[in-house]
Amino acid sequence: MKSLKKKASMLAVASLLGMGLNSTSAQGAEVVIGMSSPSLADAGQQVIAAGVKTWVAKQGWTLVAKNANGVAKDQATQIEALIEQKVSAIILVPADAAAICAPIAKAEAAGIPVFAIDRLPDGCKVAATVLADNYLAGQDSGKAMVKLLTKKYGSAKGIVLEIQGDMSSITAQDRGNGFDDVIKKYPKITLIKKPTKWTEAEFSKATRDVASTKKLDGIYMHSDCVGSVVVTTALKSVNKLFKRGNAKHVFLTGVDGCSATMKVFRDGYFDATSSQALPDFGSVTNLVKVVLEGGTIAEGAFAAEGASGPIAGKIKNGPAGPTLALKTIPVTPANVDNTALWGNAK
């Protein structure tokens, strides 16, 4: 079979769908994909898993799905079982970014390519990863905050609390850098940063500590999944919770766009977030197809038809291998009811 390097490049630049590649020719009559979720107790992971199922079905492949229930050791055992089953490829969301490297090495030794979604492995490479463009998401929230402050004061100024995630993670770093790179252009905005380990208790404490001592104008959360409910509750506890339109309203922005955040939007307290294309993380199957056909995943633009319309992103090579970062969707009160947003999934 001839090399697909040229085709892979075309796929990266345009769309990886509809190119007529014969996915079964390299694998026989049937392609079987193993899927390992870290836990399905999380609504976001439920959406991701359902999306992978849909995208695998689009390819005409068979899916064998596993759920680690939050236990990294169990995920490793499940991956070993998929290896024994001789699946064609494995798609996973790491339960533990570092611990996942040993199972990945076993799969690769068995000639089974591994693909990550939502989270990058830490300390090893995979065939490819698909996740949200977290830097872009941070930028979008930064631009939204600047716009809100400018509307309030006539210029971009005020005090903003940035409730960070675990800053040892690339996700928190990207979401922070995207936001900070926007805010630093406006020297009259004072930014107070509070790192956390992504826990509700820490998000709540950071809010109370700062809101009770400062004339706070806005809060940016690295994850509104973690923060939207507890942050508004904390603001209420220090008599700082007011709805949009009230002169005392503290602007709330974030990244994720969970269903809980959508409710806080509708209740009148949230201002802007960046919704991830979780249902379309399963577009990793397009990259799986390239690898199974012996092709090379090329850097460049990516476009495809997603669950609710066009999706787009960029493929770049990194320490963990080729990474496709899908664009996020800015959310405001104007489009919060859009059914395409994963936080509005029924």
C-alpha positions in Angstrom: 0.0 0.0 0.0 1.4 3.4 -0.9 2.2 5.9 1.8 -0.6 8.2 3.0 1.6 11.1 4.0 0.3 13.3 1.3 -3.3 12.3 2.0 -2.8 12.9 5.8 -1.6 16.4 5.0 -4.7 17.1 3.0 -6.8 15.8 5.8 -5.2 18.0 8.3 -5.6 21.1 6.1 -9.2 20.5 5.1 -11.4 17.8 6.6 -10.5 14.3 7.8 -14.0 13.1 6.9 -15.2 11.7 3.6 -11.8 11.0 2.0 -12.8 7.5 1.1 -10.0 5.8 3.0 -10.6 2.0 3.4 -10.1 1.6 7.1 -10.5 -2.2 7.0 -7.8 -2.9 4.5 -5.0 -2.6 7.1 -7.0 -4.4 9.8 -9.0 -7.1 8.0 -12.7 -7.4 7.9 -13.4 -5.6 11.1 -11.9 -2.7 13.1 -12.4 -3.0 16.9 -11.7 0.1 19.0 -11.2 -0.1 22.8 -12.3 2.8 24.8 -11.3 3.5 28.4 -13.1 6.3 30.4 -11.6 7.5 33.7 -15.1 7.7 35.3 -18.6 8.1 34.1 -19.8 9.7 37.3 -18.7 13.0 35.7 -21.3 14.5 33.3 -18.6 15.7 30.9 -17.1 12.3 30.7 -20.5 10.9 29.9 -20.8 13.3 27.0 -17.3 12.4 25.8 -18.0 8.7 25.9 -21.3 9.0 24.1 -19.5 11.1 21.4 -16.8 8.5 20.9 -19.5 5.9 20.5 -21.2 8.0 17.8 -17.9 8.7 15.9 -16.9 5.1 16.0 -20.2 4.1 14.6 -19.7 6.7 11.8 -16.6 4.8 10.8 -18.5 1.5 10.7 -16.3 0.1 13.5 -17.0 -1.9 16.6 -16.5 -0.3 20.1 -15.6 -2.1 23.3 -16.1 0.5 26.1 -14.6 0.3 29.6 -15.0 2.5 32.7 -12.3 2.8 35.3 -14.6 4.4 37.9 -11.8 6.8 38.9 -9.2 4.2 39.7 -6.0 4.4 37.7 -5.0 0.8 38.6 -8.3 -0.5 37.2 -7.8 1.5 34.0 -4.4 -0.2 33.6 -6.0 -3.6 34.1 -8.8 -2.8 31.6 -6.2 -1.7 29.0 -4.3 -4.9 29.4 -7.6 -6.8 28.8 -8.1 -4.8 25.6 -4.6 -5.7 24.5 -5.4 -9.4 25.1 -8.5 -9.0 23.0 -6.2 -7.7 20.2 -8.3 -4.5 19.5 -7.2 -2.4 16.5 -6.6 0.7 18.6 -7.3 2.1 22.0 -8.9 5.5 22.8 -8.6 6.6 26.4 -9.1 9.5 28.8 -6.3 9.1 31.4 -7.5 8.6 35.0 -3.9 9.5 36.0 -1.8 11.3 33.4 1.5 9.8 34.7 0.4 6.3 35.6 -1.2 5.8 32.2 2.3 5.6 30.6 3.0 2.0 31.6 -0.3 0.7 30.0 0.4 2.8 26.9 3.9 1.2 26.6 2.3 -2.3 26.8 -0.2 -1.5 24.1 2.5 -0.1 21.8 4.7 -3.2 22.4 1.7 -5.2 21.2 1.5 -3.1 18.1 -1.7 -1.4 19.2 -1.8 2.4 18.8 -3.1 4.5 21.7 -5.0 7.8 21.3 -5.8 10.1 24.2 -8.7 12.5 24.5 -9.5 15.4 26.9 -6.2 15.0 28.8 -2.5 14.7 27.7 -0.4 11.8 29.2 2.4 13.0 31.3 5.8 11.6 30.5 5.1 9.5 27.4 3.7 9.8 23.8 0.6 8.6 22.2 -0.4 8.3 18.5 -2.5 11.5 18.9 -4.5 13.4 21.4 -7.7 15.4 20.9 -8.7 18.1 23.5 -10.1 21.6 23.8 -8.0 24.6 22.9 -7.6 25.7 26.5 -5.4 28.7 25.6 -8.1 30.0 23.3 -10.7 29.4 26.0 -8.8 31.5 28.4 -8.4 34.2 25.8 -12.1 34.3 25.2 -12.9 34.7 28.9 -10.2 37.4 29.2 -11.8 39.4 26.3 -15.2 39.0 27.8 -13.9 40.3 31.2 -12.3 43.3 29.5 -15.5 44.1 27.7 -17.6 43.8 30.9 -15.2 46.1 32.9 -15.1 48.6 30.1 -18.9 48.8 30.0 -19.0 49.3 33.7 -16.3 51.9 34.1 -15.9 53.4 30.6 -12.4 51.8 30.4 -10.8 48.5 31.3 -10.0 48.7 35.0 -10.9 47.1 38.3 -10.0 44.1 40.5 -10.3 40.6 39.2 -9.8 37.3 41.0 -8.4 34.4 38.9 -9.2 31.1 40.6 -6.7 28.8 39.0 -6.7 25.1 38.7 -3.7 22.9 39.6 -0.9 24.9 38.0 1.2 21.8 37.5 -1.3 20.7 34.8 -1.0 21.9 31.2 -4.8 22.5 31.2 -4.5 25.1 34.0 -1.4 26.6 32.5 -3.1 27.1 29.1 -6.3 28.5 30.6 -4.3 30.8 32.8 -1.9 32.0 30.1 -4.7 32.7 27.6 -6.6 34.8 30.1 -3.5 36.5 31.5 -2.1 37.4 28.0 -5.3 39.4 27.4 -5.5 41.1 30.8 -1.9 42.2 30.9 -2.6 44.6 28.0 -4.7 46.6 30.5 -2.5 47.8 33.3 -5.4 49.3 35.2 -6.8 45.8 35.8 -5.5 44.3 39.1 -5.3 40.6 38.9 -5.3 38.5 42.0 -4.3 34.8 41.4 -5.2 31.9 43.7 -4.0 28.4 42.7 -6.0 25.4 43.7 -6.2 21.6 43.1 -9.5 21.9 41.3 -11.5 21.4 44.4 -14.8 23.1 45.3 -13.6 23.9 48.8 -10.6 25.8 47.5 -12.7 27.7 44.9 -15.1 28.7 47.7 -12.3 29.7 50.1 -10.5 31.8 47.5 -13.8 33.6 46.7 -14.6 34.4 50.4 -11.0 35.5 51.2 -10.8 38.0 48.4 -14.4 39.1 48.2 -14.6 39.8 51.9 -11.5 42.1 51.8 -11.5 43.7 48.3 -13.9 45.7 46.2 -14.0 42.8 43.7 -15.2 43.5 40.1 -14.9 40.1 38.5 -13.9 36.5 39.0 -12.4 34.2 36.3 -12.6 30.4 37.1 -10.3 28.0 35.4 -13.2 25.6 35.7 -16.8 26.7 36.1 -17.7 23.0 36.5 -15.9 23.2 39.8 -16.7 26.8 40.6 -20.0 28.1 39.3 -22.2 26.9 42.2 -19.7 27.2 45.1 -18.4 30.6 44.0 -21.9 32.1 43.8 -22.7 30.6 47.2 -19.5 32.0 48.6 -20.3 35.5 47.2 -23.7 35.3 48.9 -22.1 34.4 52.2 -20.2 37.7 52.2 -23.2 39.7 50.8 -21.5 40.2 47.4 -23.9 38.2 45.2 -26.0 40.4 42.9 -27.6 39.6 39.5 -26.5 41.0 36.1 -27.6 44.6 35.7 -27.1 45.4 39.4 -24.3 48.0 39.9 -22.9 45.7 42.6 -22.8 42.6 40.4 -19.4 40.8 40.4 -18.7 39.6 36.8 -18.3 35.8 36.6 -16.4 34.2 33.7 -14.9 30.8 33.2 -14.1 27.7 31.1 -16.1 24.5 30.6 -19.8 25.4 30.2 -21.2 22.6 32.5 -25.0 22.2 33.0 -24.6 23.7 36.4 -23.0 26.8 34.9 -25.9 27.1 32.4 -28.3 27.2 35.3 -26.3 29.9 37.0 -26.4 31.9 33.7 -30.2 31.5 33.6 -30.5 32.5 37.2 -28.8 35.8 36.2 -25.4 35.6 37.9 -22.9 34.3 35.2 -21.6 36.4 32.4 -19.3 34.4 30.0 -17.7 31.0 29.6 -16.0 29.0 26.9 -17.8 25.7 26.1 -15.7 22.7 25.0 -16.7 20.6 22.0 -17.0 17.5 24.2 -19.4 15.6 21.9 -16.8 15.9 19.1 -13.7 14.7 21.0 -14.6 11.5 19.2 -13.3 13.1 16.0 -10.1 11.4 17.2 -11.4 8.5 15.1 -10.3 10.4 12.0 -6.8 10.4 13.3 -7.1 6.7 14.2 -8.1 6.0 10.6 -5.0 7.7 9.3 -2.7 5.7 11.6 -4.4 2.4 10.9 -3.8 3.0 7.2 -0.1 3.5 7.8 -0.3 7.3 7.3 1.3 10.2 9.2 -0.7 12.7 11.1 0.5 16.1 9.7 0.5 19.4 11.5 -2.1 21.9 10.2 -5.7 23.0 10.3 -8.5 20.5 11.0 -12.1 20.8 10.0 -15.0 18.3 10.1 -18.8 18.1 10.5 -19.5 17.7 14.1 -22.5 16.7 16.2 -24.2 20.1 15.8 -22.4 21.6 12.9 -18.8 22.4 11.8 -15.9 21.9 14.2 -12.4 23.2 13.7 -9.0 23.2 15.3 -5.2 22.8 14.8 -2.9 19.8 14.9 0.5 20.5 16.4 3.3 18.2 17.4 4.2 18.3 21.1 5.9 16.3 23.9 3.0 13.8 24.0 2.8 13.5 20.2 0.4 15.1 17.6 -2.3 17.1 19.4 -5.5 18.4 17.9 -6.9 21.3 19.9 -10.5 22.0 19.0 -11.9 25.5 19.1 -14.1 26.4 22.1 -17.4 28.2 21.8 -17.8 31.6 23.6 -21.0 31.6 25.7 -22.9 34.6 26.9 -26.5 35.2 28.1 -27.4 35.7 24.5 -26.6 32.2 23.4 -26.8 30.2 26.6 -29.9 28.3 25.5 -28.1 27.0 22.3 -28.8 23.2 22.2 -25.5 22.6 20.5 -23.7 23.4 23.8 -22.8 20.3 25.7 -23.9 21.8 29.0 -27.5 21.8 27.5 -27.4 18.2 26.6 -30.5 16.3 27.8 
